[in-house]
Amino acid sequence: MANKPLIVEGELYYAKVNEAVPDLKEKQGAEQGQPGLGKYQWELNLAVSEEVFQQFKDAGVNVGMKKAGERTYTAKPVVTITKWATDYNGNPNKAPYVWDIDKKDYFDPDKTEEEEYIPNGSLARVQWHPHTYTKGKFTRAMLDAVQIMQLAQTSTAPDITEDEVGF
């Protein structure tokens, strides 16, 4: 019998779930002319309630955990959830599922790039599983799927006319 999936709700920040992006080691290596030191991954930062944050702790997660107030973009606790683009042997991993509220592919080829953008603060459900490595020393939340429940309203700078310029 399969285990019940771990699903939590929260607010997404800096979600990079359409294409894999370089991790910190890869970015630093590329800046120093040494690409290939790190990995590529899909990632998101999920701002959650204290109760949900405790669920991650209870599952043993000790990587990517930021207590309430440790991030400038939210006062809530934040968990960074990732999925590596390749496995331990360098084989490609399948991208995480990203669905809209109707359980349809969020990244639809018929949508424009603006329609596929996930604004910071959007509400989402995230399915994840714990992954332990380095001989049990570290456990991180690994991303399986995301369902966008409600997009945050993006604030835009007002358009002004030449007559409205204050100087």
C-alpha positions in Angstrom: 0.0 0.0 0.0 1.4 3.4 -1.0 2.1 6.1 1.6 -0.3 9.1 1.8 1.2 12.0 -0.1 2.5 14.9 1.9 0.5 18.0 0.8 0.8 21.5 2.4 -0.6 24.9 1.6 1.2 28.2 1.6 2.3 31.3 -0.4 4.8 30.9 -3.2 7.8 33.2 -3.5 10.4 33.1 -6.3 8.9 29.9 -7.7 11.2 28.5 -10.4 9.2 25.5 -11.5 8.9 25.9 -15.3 12.6 25.3 -16.1 15.4 24.0 -13.9 17.7 26.8 -12.6 21.3 26.6 -11.4 21.8 26.1 -7.6 24.2 28.4 -5.7 27.3 26.2 -6.3 26.6 26.2 -10.0 26.1 30.0 -10.1 29.3 30.6 -8.2 31.3 28.2 -10.3 30.0 29.8 -13.5 31.0 33.2 -12.2 34.5 31.9 -11.6 34.7 30.3 -15.0 34.2 26.8 -13.6 30.7 25.6 -14.6 29.6 22.2 -13.5 30.4 22.5 -9.8 26.7 22.5 -8.8 23.4 21.2 -10.1 20.3 22.4 -11.7 17.0 22.3 -9.9 13.4 23.4 -9.8 12.7 25.3 -6.6 10.2 27.4 -4.7 10.0 29.1 -1.4 6.8 28.3 0.5 5.6 30.7 3.3 3.6 28.6 5.7 1.8 28.7 9.0 3.7 27.7 12.2 1.7 24.4 12.3 2.8 23.5 8.7 6.4 24.5 9.5 6.3 22.1 12.4 5.1 19.3 10.1 8.3 19.7 8.1 10.3 19.6 11.2 8.5 16.5 12.4 9.3 14.9 9.1 13.0 15.5 9.9 13.5 18.4 7.4 16.6 20.4 8.4 17.6 22.0 5.1 15.9 25.1 3.6 14.0 25.9 6.8 13.7 29.6 7.7 11.9 30.7 10.9 9.3 33.4 10.9 10.8 36.8 10.3 14.1 35.5 8.7 13.0 36.5 5.1 12.3 40.0 4.0 9.4 39.1 1.7 7.2 37.6 4.4 6.8 37.4 8.2 5.8 33.7 8.0 8.2 30.7 8.3 9.6 29.7 4.9 10.5 26.3 3.5 12.6 26.0 0.3 11.4 23.0 -1.6 13.5 21.7 -4.5 13.8 18.9 -7.0 17.1 18.2 -8.8 17.0 18.2 -12.5 19.2 15.1 -12.6 19.6 12.1 -10.3 22.7 10.9 -8.5 24.0 9.3 -11.7 23.3 12.3 -13.9 20.1 10.9 -15.5 17.4 13.5 -16.1 14.6 13.7 -13.6 11.0 14.4 -14.6 9.9 18.0 -14.0 7.5 18.5 -11.2 3.8 18.7 -12.1 2.5 22.3 -12.0 -1.3 22.5 -12.3 -3.8 25.3 -12.1 -6.9 25.2 -9.8 -8.7 23.0 -12.4 -5.8 20.4 -12.4 -4.7 21.4 -15.9 -1.1 22.0 -16.9 -0.2 25.5 -15.7 2.5 25.9 -18.3 0.4 25.5 -21.4 2.1 26.1 -24.7 -0.9 28.2 -25.8 -0.4 30.7 -22.9 1.7 33.7 -23.2 4.8 34.1 -21.0 3.0 36.7 -18.9 0.1 34.2 -18.3 2.5 31.6 -17.1 4.3 33.8 -14.6 3.5 32.9 -10.9 3.5 36.2 -8.9 5.0 36.2 -5.4 2.4 35.6 -2.7 0.3 33.3 -4.9 -1.5 30.6 -2.9 -0.6 27.0 -3.7 -0.8 23.5 -2.6 2.5 21.6 -2.7 3.1 17.9 -2.7 6.5 16.9 -1.4 8.5 14.1 0.2 11.5 14.1 2.6 14.8 13.1 1.1 17.7 12.2 3.4 21.3 12.3 2.3 24.9 12.5 3.4 24.6 9.4 5.6 21.5 10.7 7.3 22.9 14.1 8.2 20.6 16.2 6.0 16.9 16.0 5.1 15.3 18.3 2.6 11.8 18.7 1.2 11.8 17.5 -2.3 9.2 18.8 -4.7 6.7 16.5 -6.4 3.9 18.7 -7.6 2.4 22.2 -7.3 -1.2 23.3 -7.7 -1.7 27.1 -8.0 -4.9 27.9 -6.1 -5.1 31.7 -6.4 -2.7 34.0 -8.2 -1.6 37.1 -6.2 -2.4 40.4 -7.7 0.7 42.0 -9.1 1.1 45.7 -8.4 2.1 47.7 -11.4 3.4 51.3 -11.5 0.7 53.6 -12.7 1.0 55.0 -16.2 1.4 58.7 -16.1 1.1 61.3 -18.8 3.7 64.0 -19.6 1.5 66.6 -17.8 1.5 64.5 -14.6 5.3 64.6 -14.3 6.1 66.4 -11.0 9.3 68.2 -12.2 
